[in-house]
């Protein structure tokens, strides 16, 4: 697949429907494209758990689906973009913000606001609603969540102001509806709050037929090849795959067209080996079982990194929680900024607003200030950031923390604790500061800020400074002699 974007912002979401598990059809139809785009673009990937409520009203089922999808999706991302690195961070996933929709309350807040600028007729033309009516389901039996699905999807997209939304052809209408809602909002309130996103539909992506060779691959139809099931189950699924029904004996010439084994091998197999097997198959020189065994071995090899990541994540639920927590924090930063603009545009922000708007002057409560976490950190590495005239990259030691927080295992220390190391940038080279001014010294750092992208890395906090009288040059307050990791109360 060609990656036609570079440096854009994209958003994608996947709903934990069915049983939440992913199969090779999901991978070929959506996940593969997202992973490729994530290599060079800022990408937001959302587990759209609120959307699942339209069809799943069983607590245990919904919980199972969400957990299964989170593990499946994360394992595929980690398996292809890079393994689990030190500090519980995900190698190669610097561009990916992975989060759950329900962890960012701004989604439903924006949906409520957009409800009031969305024409009823626009939603009545949506596929989800029309499909139910065409199946002779009474309008009284269609829940409002399903009817209102396009507005929530519009909120999902518009919160993050993406340039493109990767979707299948069947989802293109939802992006078009999103654009219509955004245009209407901007026009009504005479302010360009929302960017109009473009749908991105890769030409080479087609609906992947299932192992029966007749219908789209679907768990409910039982025609899938799984990715994370036991090897015995995957082998059984592969062995049931449709080939050439007219071929009675292995020595009979076989057909390649419509033969699902070769269709899948075109995606996952080695090209030279595939071509050899195709020629042998057409001449009756290779049996179905041999070709299917090759497909089985190929799939296990292809998805081995993802399957290994899956096993590691299952054994480390706190790591999954940390990934989701970090993703939600990053997503919430962007969503909050958008909602400040939305509230201001429609008149909800005024002189009697209780909500704190940190972009305006005014007082904050003692509770708000108490949520700021300031710790003593020791700089163990400092260097100028290549490609920047301002940034100095600091590697900061914050001592030891509970193992459940997923830190890098340090040498020595109390059993059950780990060392916390963070990368923190400071843009002060323009004031004459050099890495030597920070190396092997202790300072105060804010450590509960959402990570912020600095070129190709994330800054995981901020060093505290005060203004000097001369040119407002920042001065860094020494924390020498204080315990590393100590918090200001």
C-alpha positions as CSV (number, residue, x, y, z in Angstrom):
1,X,0.0,0.0,0.0
2,X,1.2,3.5,-0.8
3,X,1.4,6.0,1.9
4,X,0.4,9.2,0.2
5,X,0.4,11.4,3.3
6,X,3.2,12.9,5.3
7,X,2.8,15.1,8.4
8,X,-1.0,15.1,8.3
9,X,-3.5,14.4,11.1
10,X,-5.8,11.4,10.8
11,X,-8.5,9.8,12.9
12,X,-9.9,6.4,12.8
13,X,-12.2,4.4,15.0
14,X,-13.3,0.8,15.4
15,X,-16.4,-0.4,17.2
16,X,-16.2,-3.5,19.5
17,X,-19.0,-5.3,17.8
18,X,-19.4,-9.0,17.3
19,X,-17.2,-10.5,20.0
20,X,-14.6,-7.8,19.7
21,X,-11.9,-10.0,18.1
22,X,-10.2,-9.2,14.8
23,X,-9.6,-11.5,11.9
24,X,-7.6,-11.2,8.7
25,X,-10.4,-9.4,6.9
26,X,-10.3,-6.6,9.5
27,X,-6.6,-6.4,9.1
28,X,-6.6,-6.2,5.4
29,X,-9.7,-3.9,5.3
30,X,-8.6,-1.3,7.8
31,X,-5.8,-2.0,10.3
32,X,-3.1,-2.5,7.7
33,X,-3.9,0.9,6.1
34,X,-3.9,2.7,9.5
35,X,-0.5,1.2,10.5
36,X,1.1,2.3,7.3
37,X,-0.3,5.8,7.6
38,X,0.8,6.0,11.3
39,X,4.4,5.8,10.2
40,X,4.5,9.3,8.9
41,X,1.4,11.0,10.2
42,X,-0.1,12.1,13.5
43,X,-2.8,9.5,14.0
44,X,-5.6,9.1,16.5
45,X,-7.0,5.6,16.9
46,X,-10.2,5.3,19.0
47,X,-12.0,2.2,20.4
48,X,-15.5,3.5,19.7
49,X,-17.1,1.8,22.7
50,X,-20.0,4.2,23.0
51,X,-21.1,3.3,19.4
52,X,-21.4,-0.3,20.5
53,X,-24.3,0.6,22.8
54,X,-26.6,0.8,19.8
55,X,-26.6,-2.9,19.5
56,X,-25.1,-4.4,22.7
57,X,-27.1,-3.9,25.9
58,X,-25.5,-6.7,27.9
59,X,-22.9,-5.6,30.5
60,X,-20.7,-8.7,30.3
61,X,-20.8,-8.8,26.6
62,X,-19.9,-5.2,26.1
63,X,-17.1,-5.4,28.7
64,X,-15.7,-8.5,27.0
65,X,-15.8,-7.0,23.6
66,X,-14.0,-3.8,24.6
67,X,-11.2,-5.7,26.4
68,X,-10.8,-8.1,23.5
69,X,-10.7,-5.3,20.9
70,X,-8.2,-3.3,22.9
71,X,-5.9,-6.3,23.2
72,X,-6.2,-7.2,19.5
73,X,-5.7,-3.7,18.2
74,X,-2.8,-2.9,20.5
75,X,-1.1,-6.2,19.7
76,X,-1.3,-5.5,15.9
77,X,0.0,-2.0,16.3
78,X,2.9,-3.1,18.5
79,X,3.7,-6.1,16.4
80,X,4.1,-4.0,13.2
81,X,5.2,-0.6,14.5
82,X,7.7,-1.8,17.1
83,X,7.8,-3.9,20.3
84,X,7.2,-3.0,23.9
85,X,10.2,-0.9,24.9
86,X,11.6,0.3,28.2
87,X,9.4,2.2,30.6
88,X,6.3,0.4,29.1
89,X,6.5,2.7,26.1
90,X,5.6,1.5,22.6
91,X,8.5,1.5,20.1
92,X,7.4,3.0,16.8
93,X,4.1,4.3,18.1
94,X,5.2,7.8,18.7
95,X,2.7,9.1,16.1
96,X,-0.2,7.1,17.5
97,X,-2.7,8.2,20.2
98,X,-4.6,5.1,21.1
99,X,-7.6,5.7,23.4
100,X,-11.2,4.7,24.3
101,X,-14.0,7.0,23.2
102,X,-15.7,6.7,26.6
103,X,-12.6,8.0,28.4
104,X,-12.9,11.4,26.7
105,X,-16.2,13.0,27.9
106,X,-16.0,15.8,25.2
107,X,-17.3,13.3,22.6
108,X,-20.8,13.2,24.1
109,X,-20.7,16.9,25.0
110,X,-20.0,17.9,21.4
111,X,-22.6,15.5,20.2
112,X,-25.3,17.2,22.3
113,X,-24.3,20.6,20.9
114,X,-24.2,19.3,17.3
115,X,-27.7,17.8,17.7
116,X,-29.0,21.4,17.7
117,X,-27.5,22.4,14.4
118,X,-28.1,19.1,12.5
119,X,-31.2,18.9,10.3
120,X,-33.5,15.9,10.9
121,X,-33.7,15.2,7.2
122,X,-29.9,14.8,7.0
123,X,-29.9,12.0,9.6
124,X,-33.0,10.3,8.0
125,X,-30.9,9.9,4.9
126,X,-28.1,8.0,6.8
127,X,-27.5,4.4,5.8
128,X,-27.7,3.0,9.3
129,X,-31.3,4.3,9.8
130,X,-32.5,3.5,6.2
131,X,-31.1,0.0,6.3
132,X,-33.2,-0.8,9.4
133,X,-36.4,0.5,7.7
134,X,-35.6,-1.5,4.6
135,X,-35.4,-4.6,6.7
136,X,-39.0,-4.0,7.8
137,X,-38.1,-2.9,11.3
138,X,-40.6,-0.6,12.7
139,X,-39.5,3.0,13.4
140,X,-40.7,2.6,17.0
141,X,-38.2,-0.2,17.5
142,X,-35.2,1.7,16.3
143,X,-33.3,3.2,19.3
144,X,-32.3,6.9,19.2
145,X,-28.7,5.9,19.6
146,X,-28.7,4.2,16.2
147,X,-30.6,7.0,14.6
148,X,-28.2,9.6,16.1
149,X,-25.1,7.5,15.3
150,X,-23.9,9.9,12.5
151,X,-24.0,12.9,14.9
152,X,-21.8,11.1,17.5
153,X,-19.5,10.0,14.7
154,X,-19.3,13.7,13.6
155,X,-18.4,14.7,17.1
156,X,-15.7,12.0,17.2
157,X,-14.1,13.4,14.1
158,X,-14.5,17.1,14.5
159,X,-13.0,17.1,18.0
160,X,-9.6,16.3,16.7
161,X,-9.7,18.4,13.5
162,X,-8.2,15.7,11.3
163,X,-7.1,16.4,7.7
164,X,-8.3,12.9,6.6
165,X,-10.5,10.1,7.9
166,X,-9.6,6.6,6.6
167,X,-12.8,4.8,5.9
168,X,-14.3,2.0,3.8
169,X,-16.6,2.9,1.0
170,X,-19.6,2.0,3.2
171,X,-18.5,4.7,5.7
172,X,-17.9,7.5,3.2
173,X,-21.4,8.9,3.8
174,X,-20.7,9.4,7.5
175,X,-17.7,11.7,6.7
176,X,-19.9,13.6,4.2
177,X,-22.5,14.1,6.9
178,X,-19.8,15.2,9.3
179,X,-18.7,17.9,6.7
180,X,-22.3,19.0,6.3
181,X,-22.7,19.4,10.1
182,X,-19.4,21.2,10.4
183,X,-20.2,23.6,7.6
184,X,-23.6,24.3,9.1
185,X,-22.1,25.0,12.6
186,X,-19.4,27.3,11.2
187,X,-22.1,29.2,9.2
188,X,-24.6,29.6,12.0
189,X,-22.0,30.9,14.5
190,X,-20.0,32.8,11.9
191,X,-16.7,31.3,13.0
192,X,-14.6,28.6,11.4
193,X,-14.3,26.4,14.4
194,X,-14.2,23.1,12.6
195,X,-12.0,21.9,9.8
196,X,-13.8,20.0,7.1
197,X,-12.2,16.6,7.0
198,X,-11.7,14.6,3.8
199,X,-12.5,10.8,3.6
200,X,-9.6,8.7,2.6
201,X,-10.6,5.5,0.8
202,X,-7.6,3.5,-0.5
203,X,-8.3,2.3,-4.0
204,X,-6.6,-1.0,-3.5
205,X,-8.8,-1.9,-0.5
206,X,-11.7,-4.2,-1.3
207,X,-14.1,-6.1,0.9
208,X,-12.4,-9.4,1.7
209,X,-14.5,-12.5,1.1
210,X,-14.6,-15.1,3.7
211,X,-13.3,-18.7,3.7
212,X,-16.6,-19.7,2.0
213,X,-15.6,-17.6,-1.1
214,X,-19.1,-16.2,-1.3
215,X,-19.7,-13.6,1.4
216,X,-17.8,-10.8,3.1
217,X,-15.6,-12.2,5.9
218,X,-17.6,-12.0,9.1
219,X,-17.5,-13.7,12.5
220,X,-21.2,-14.1,12.6
221,X,-21.1,-16.1,9.3
222,X,-18.3,-18.3,10.6
223,X,-16.2,-17.7,7.5
224,X,-13.2,-16.0,9.1
225,X,-9.5,-16.8,9.8
226,X,-8.6,-15.5,13.2
227,X,-5.4,-13.8,14.2
228,X,-5.1,-14.4,18.0
229,X,-7.0,-17.7,18.5
230,X,-5.1,-20.9,19.3
231,X,-3.1,-22.4,16.5
232,X,-5.4,-25.4,16.3
233,X,-8.4,-23.2,15.6
234,X,-6.6,-21.2,13.0
235,X,-5.5,-24.3,11.2
236,X,-9.0,-25.6,11.2
237,X,-10.2,-22.3,9.7
238,X,-7.5,-22.4,7.0
239,X,-8.3,-26.1,6.1
240,X,-11.9,-25.2,5.6
241,X,-11.1,-22.5,3.1
242,X,-12.8,-22.6,-0.3
243,X,-10.5,-23.7,-3.2
244,X,-11.6,-25.2,-6.5
245,X,-14.8,-27.4,-6.1
246,X,-14.3,-28.9,-9.6
247,X,-10.9,-30.3,-8.7
248,X,-11.4,-33.9,-7.5
249,X,-7.8,-35.2,-7.4
250,X,-4.5,-33.5,-6.6
251,X,-3.4,-34.3,-10.1
252,X,-6.3,-32.5,-11.7
253,X,-5.5,-29.0,-13.1
254,X,-6.9,-26.4,-10.7
255,X,-8.2,-22.9,-11.0
256,X,-6.6,-19.9,-9.2
257,X,-9.4,-17.4,-9.8
258,X,-11.9,-17.4,-7.0
259,X,-9.7,-19.8,-5.0
260,X,-9.6,-18.1,-1.6
261,X,-6.3,-19.8,-0.5
262,X,-4.5,-18.0,-3.3
263,X,-6.4,-14.8,-2.6
264,X,-5.1,-14.7,0.9
265,X,-1.6,-15.8,-0.2
266,X,-1.5,-12.8,-2.5
267,X,-1.6,-10.6,0.6
268,X,0.5,-12.6,3.1
269,X,2.7,-15.0,1.1
270,X,6.1,-14.6,-0.5
271,X,5.6,-13.6,-4.1
272,X,8.1,-16.1,-5.7
273,X,6.7,-19.0,-3.7
274,X,3.1,-17.9,-4.5
275,X,3.9,-17.9,-8.2
276,X,5.5,-21.3,-8.0
277,X,2.5,-22.8,-6.2
278,X,0.0,-21.2,-8.7
279,X,1.8,-22.7,-11.7
280,X,2.0,-26.1,-10.0
281,X,-1.7,-25.9,-8.9
282,X,-2.8,-25.1,-12.5
283,X,-0.8,-28.1,-13.8
284,X,-2.1,-30.5,-11.1
285,X,1.3,-30.8,-9.5
286,X,0.4,-29.8,-5.9
287,X,-2.5,-30.8,-3.6
288,X,-4.9,-28.5,-1.9
289,X,-3.6,-29.6,1.5
290,X,-0.1,-28.5,0.6
291,X,-1.2,-25.1,-0.4
292,X,-3.4,-24.7,2.7
293,X,-0.5,-25.8,4.9
294,X,1.7,-23.1,3.3
295,X,-1.1,-20.5,4.0
296,X,-1.3,-21.6,7.6
297,X,2.4,-21.4,8.2
298,X,2.6,-18.1,6.4
299,X,-0.2,-16.6,8.6
300,X,1.5,-17.8,11.8
301,X,4.8,-16.3,10.7
302,X,3.3,-13.0,9.5
303,X,1.3,-12.4,12.7
304,X,4.0,-13.9,15.1
305,X,5.1,-10.4,16.4
306,X,1.5,-9.4,17.1
307,X,0.7,-12.8,18.7
308,X,3.8,-12.4,20.9
309,X,2.7,-8.9,21.9
310,X,-0.8,-10.2,22.7
311,X,0.6,-12.7,25.2
312,X,2.8,-10.1,26.8
313,X,-0.1,-7.6,27.2
314,X,-2.4,-10.3,28.6
315,X,0.1,-10.9,31.3
316,X,0.6,-7.2,32.0
317,X,-2.9,-5.6,32.3
318,X,-1.3,-2.5,34.1
319,X,0.7,-1.9,30.9
320,X,-2.5,-1.8,28.9
321,X,-4.1,0.5,31.4
322,X,-1.1,2.9,31.1
323,X,-1.3,2.9,27.4
324,X,-5.0,3.8,27.5
325,X,-4.5,6.3,30.2
326,X,-1.7,8.1,28.3
327,X,-3.7,8.0,25.1
328,X,-6.8,9.4,26.8
329,X,-4.8,12.2,28.3
330,X,-3.3,13.2,25.0
331,X,-6.7,13.0,23.3
332,X,-8.3,15.0,26.0
333,X,-5.8,17.9,25.5
334,X,-6.9,18.3,21.9
335,X,-10.6,17.7,22.6
336,X,-10.6,20.2,25.5
337,X,-9.0,22.9,23.2
338,X,-11.7,22.3,20.6
339,X,-14.5,22.4,23.2
340,X,-13.2,25.8,24.5
341,X,-13.6,27.1,21.0
342,X,-17.0,25.6,20.6
343,X,-18.3,26.9,23.9
344,X,-17.0,30.3,23.2
345,X,-18.5,30.4,19.7
346,X,-22.0,29.4,20.9
347,X,-22.0,31.7,23.9
348,X,-21.5,29.2,26.8
349,X,-18.3,30.9,27.9
350,X,-19.2,34.3,29.5
351,X,-18.5,36.3,32.6
352,X,-20.5,33.8,34.7
353,X,-18.8,30.7,33.5
354,X,-17.8,28.4,36.3
355,X,-15.5,26.1,34.2
356,X,-11.9,27.2,34.3
357,X,-10.6,28.4,31.0
358,X,-6.8,28.5,31.3
359,X,-6.6,30.5,28.1
360,X,-8.1,33.5,29.8
361,X,-6.9,35.6,32.8
362,X,-8.4,34.9,36.1
363,X,-8.1,32.9,39.3
364,X,-8.0,29.2,39.7
365,X,-9.2,27.2,42.7
366,X,-6.9,25.6,45.2
367,X,-8.3,22.3,44.1
368,X,-7.1,23.0,40.5
369,X,-3.7,24.0,41.8
370,X,-3.5,20.9,44.0
371,X,-3.8,18.7,40.9
372,X,-0.5,20.1,39.5
373,X,2.2,17.5,40.4
374,X,5.7,18.9,40.9
375,X,8.7,16.6,41.6
376,X,12.4,16.8,42.1
377,X,14.3,15.2,39.2
378,X,18.0,14.6,38.4
379,X,19.2,15.2,34.8
380,X,21.3,12.1,33.9
381,X,21.6,13.0,30.2
382,X,21.4,16.3,28.3
383,X,22.1,17.2,24.7
384,X,20.9,19.6,22.0
385,X,18.1,18.3,19.9
386,X,19.3,17.7,16.4
387,X,17.3,19.8,13.8
388,X,16.2,22.4,16.4
389,X,17.8,25.7,17.3
390,X,15.9,26.0,20.6
391,X,15.4,22.6,22.2
392,X,17.6,20.8,24.8
393,X,16.7,17.1,25.4
394,X,16.9,16.1,29.0
395,X,16.7,12.6,30.4
396,X,15.5,12.9,33.9
397,X,15.6,10.4,36.8
398,X,12.7,10.7,39.2
399,X,13.8,7.9,41.5
400,X,11.7,4.9,42.2
401,X,8.0,4.3,41.9
402,X,5.5,1.4,42.2
403,X,6.0,-1.4,39.7
404,X,2.4,-1.2,38.6
405,X,3.1,2.2,37.0
406,X,5.3,0.4,34.4
407,X,8.7,2.0,34.7
408,X,12.1,0.8,33.5
409,X,13.7,-1.8,35.8
410,X,16.6,-0.1,37.5
411,X,19.6,-1.6,39.2
412,X,19.2,-2.3,42.9
413,X,16.5,-0.6,44.9
414,X,13.6,-2.1,46.8
415,X,12.0,-5.2,45.5
416,X,8.8,-4.5,43.7
417,X,9.8,-1.0,42.7
418,X,11.2,0.4,39.5
419,X,13.0,3.4,38.3
420,X,11.1,6.2,36.5
421,X,13.0,7.9,33.7
422,X,11.4,10.6,31.5
423,X,12.4,12.5,28.4
424,X,11.7,16.3,28.9
425,X,12.5,19.1,26.5
426,X,13.2,22.7,27.3
427,X,13.4,25.3,24.6
428,X,16.1,27.6,26.1
429,X,19.1,27.4,23.8
430,X,18.2,30.9,22.5
431,X,18.9,32.3,25.9
432,X,22.5,30.9,25.9
433,X,21.8,27.7,27.8
434,X,23.8,24.6,26.9
435,X,23.3,20.9,27.9
436,X,26.1,21.3,30.4
437,X,24.0,23.7,32.4
438,X,21.6,20.8,33.3
439,X,23.7,17.7,33.3
440,X,24.0,15.9,36.6
441,X,21.9,18.6,38.4
442,X,18.6,18.5,40.1
443,X,15.6,20.7,39.3
444,X,11.8,20.9,39.8
445,X,9.6,19.4,37.1
446,X,5.8,19.2,36.5
447,X,5.2,15.5,35.9
448,X,1.4,15.2,35.3
449,X,1.2,17.1,32.1
450,X,-0.1,15.3,29.0
451,X,2.8,14.3,26.7
452,X,3.5,16.9,24.0
453,X,5.1,16.1,20.7
454,X,8.4,17.8,20.1
455,X,9.6,17.0,16.6
456,X,9.9,13.2,16.5
457,X,9.6,12.6,20.3
458,X,7.3,13.3,23.2
459,X,8.2,15.6,26.1
460,X,6.8,13.9,29.2
461,X,6.7,16.9,31.5
462,X,8.1,20.4,32.0
463,X,11.0,21.9,33.9
464,X,10.1,24.8,36.1
465,X,11.7,28.2,35.7
466,X,11.2,31.8,36.9
467,X,11.7,35.0,34.9
468,X,14.8,37.1,35.5
469,X,14.7,40.9,35.3
470,X,16.9,41.0,32.3
471,X,15.1,40.0,29.0
472,X,12.9,37.7,31.0
473,X,15.6,35.0,30.7
474,X,14.3,31.9,32.5
475,X,16.2,30.9,35.6
476,X,16.0,27.3,36.8
477,X,15.7,26.8,40.6
478,X,18.1,24.3,42.0
479,X,16.8,21.3,43.9
480,X,20.2,20.0,45.0
481,X,20.2,18.2,48.3
482,X,16.5,17.2,48.0
483,X,15.4,13.6,47.6
484,X,15.0,12.7,43.9
485,X,11.3,12.1,43.2
486,X,10.1,14.1,46.2
487,X,6.9,16.0,45.5
488,X,6.0,19.6,46.4
489,X,2.9,19.6,48.6
